[in-house]
Amino acid sequence: VQLVESGGGLVQPGGSLRVSCAASGGTFSRYIMSWFRQAPGKEREFVAAIPWSGGRTDYKDTVRGRFTISRDNTKNEVNLQMNSLEPEDTAVYYCALGAAHRLLRAISRPEAYEYWGRGTQVTVSS
């Protein structure tokens, strides 16, 4: 399984950016795809999650209402649309894939995920 992120970059506060994660090398109907982020000197933190086969999405409290996670099954791709970006959103953003049955009560725990992308940098600065 391979996960490849794209779409990061530099954006001003209040702006928008979309990052994408392309998955290949497997079938993912029983998996959950999530986005995590890691800022310098901080631990990796959960941002958002979506079941590959559909269902409820989950968000970190501080991004709910500003970020939207979605999937495109025809492209094997999961997107994270980020609006009203703040400097505190600056981080490397990673997509991660984990088996749904293992994430029932561990969706925000990085160690519960099996596959990771290499990350894409998002910088929010004026």
C-alpha positions, 0 to 999 in steps of 0.5 A: 500500500502506498499513500502519497500526499499533495497540495500543500503550500504557503497561504495567508491567514484566512485563506484556503488550501486543499491537500489530497492523498492518493492511495494505491496497492490495495483495496480499502473498503474496510479501512478508515483514512485520516489526516494527522499533522505535526508542527515543529517541536510538537506531537503528531495530532489527529485532524480528521477521518473518513471511512472509505466505504462511507459513514460518519466523519470525525474532526479535531475540535479546533478544525471542525467547521473550517476543514472538510474531509471527503473521498473520491472512490473513483480516484482512490483519493481522500481530500482535506479542504481547509478554509479560514486557515490560521497560523496555528494550522501550520504543520506537515500534514500526513494521511494515514490508513487503518483498519476500521475494526482497529480504530473503533476507539483509537481513531486519534491515536497515530500508533493505531494506523498501519500505513502512512504517507510522507507528508506535505507542508502547509504554512499559514503566514502573512 
